Amino acid sequence: MVTPRPMPRLRLQGFNNLTKTLSFNIYDICYASTPEQQERYIAYIDEAYNAERLTQILTNVSKIIGANILNIARQDYEPKGASVTMLISEEPIVSDRISNSESPGPLPDAVICHLDKSHITVHTYPESHPDNGISTFRADIDVSTCGRISPLKALNYLIHSFESDIVAIDYRVRGFTRDVTGKKHFIDHQINSIQNYLSRDTRERYQMIDVNVYQEHIFHTKMLLKDFDLNNYLFSVDKQDVPPREQSEIERRVRREMAEIFYGENLHKGLQI
């Protein structure tokens, strides 16, 4: 995949009003055979990706894309799951108040200095099936920026920050901005696939499918991990301790779960995998 050359820098009339939104669905699959193992897996995921850890990941995203954090809201849910929302800005923060480390950026009464409409959010969904032993963890992430900063810079970091067996990515550029002559520009960078912005090692690790609507600046990429090692999907068990016939059945269930998520409705319409 060839990375497109950047477009010449636009001389804009005022603020860049283009909105660039990058959305992820990231899935981790696990096999936990007993109710006790399923509960332990969910507890492990809930702890590994609690609101505090997610806040650190999103803080790193804001640094990678060159954004300033204005406000953070985060929540751990009972019995499981977590959410974090960050309001971010491209422009330097101007505030006569100094906030503490728990709430980076200006406090609410200083947010009037904010000119962008940008945010980063993450929501987690751990779940398990009581009958077939399959447990899944899904993280939904949105990085939406308005201005010159691009969420595409955070692509590889976010994929590697989670145990990503399957990734579904949507990228869209909306609105328009004007240059100094008054001409409207509906995109300010060249792109023909999200894969253009993935690192080589990421592209080599995943099987990928693109569905793009170029004229509408809508790009969609699905990613499925190529290598399959059953040990990576067994929770608290080594495959050497599992009888060969049971190993085959577990692998069939896990692969079926991954295929259903990756291919979606197409799998049920007779798509061969």
Buried (B, 14 or more C-beta within 10 A) or exposed (E): BEEEEEEEEBEBEEBBBBBBBBBBBBBBBBBBBEEEBBEBBBEBBBEBBBBEBBBEBBBBBBEBBBBBBBBBEBEBEEEBBBBBBBBBBBEEBEBEEEBEEEBBBBBEEBBEEBEBBBBBBBBBBBBBEEEBBBBBBBBBBBBBBBBBBBBBBBBBBBBEBBBBBBBBBBBBBBBBBBEEEEEEBEBBBEBEBBBBBBEEEBEEBBEBEBEBEEEEBBBBBBBBBEEEEBEBBBBEBEBEEBEEEEBEBBBEBBBBBBBBBBBEEEBEEEEEE
